[in-house]
Amino acid sequence: TTKILVNSSAAHKVEEENLRGFLEYMNGRETENDFLKSLKEQIETFKHNNRMREEYMYRMTVEDEIRHDALQQGMQQGEKKRNTDIVLRMFSKGFDMETISECTELTLEEIKKITDRLQ
C-alpha cells in the first residue's frame, strides 16, 4: 500500500484543468470536467459492484493480516535480540547460567548457544 499526502488547498493556483478540478473535488467543491465526470462514474460503478467491493475488502483484510504478521515477527525478533543482549551482558559480568536463565526465562541450552558466540 502506498499512501500519498496531497496539499489540495492551493488548487486554485494549478493551471492544468484536470488536476485543478480533482484538487477542488478533494476540497469538497463541485467542479465539472471530463476527468471528474469519468472519476465519479467509476466511483459509482465501484460502489454498486458487489464483486469489486468484496475484492477490495478481501485485499484490505489480507493486507491487514500481512501487516499484523510482520509486526508480530518484528516484535519477536526484537525480543530475541533484547534477550541476547541481556544474556551477553549478564554473562560478561560473571553471572552464572542458572541466574541468567531465571532472569531471562531462557533455557540453559538457549543461553549456552548465545554465550558460545563469545568463545
SULCOR-V146681 format. One line per field, one symbol per residue. ss: DSSP state (H for helix, E for strand, C for the rest). phi: phi as a letter, one per 20 degrees, with the letter a starting at -180 (. if undefined). burial: + if it has 24 or more other ideal C-beta (glycine too) atoms within 12 Angstrom, else -. A space follows every 50 residues. Layout:
BEGIN
ss->???
phi->???
burial->???
END
This chain:
BEGIN
ss->CCCCCCCHHHHHHCCCHHHHHHHHHHCCCCCCCHHHHHHHHHHHHHHHCH HHHHHHHHHHHHHHHHHHHHHHHHHHHHHHHHHHHHHHHHHHCCCCHHHH HHHHCCCHHHHHHHHHHHC
phi->.ddceceefegfefeffffgffffgfeneecdbfffgfffffffgfgddf ffffffffffffffffffffffffffffffffffffgfffffenffgfff fffdmeffffffgfffffd
burial->----------+---------+++++-----+----+-------------- --------------------------------++-+++-++-----+--+ +--+-+----+--++----
END
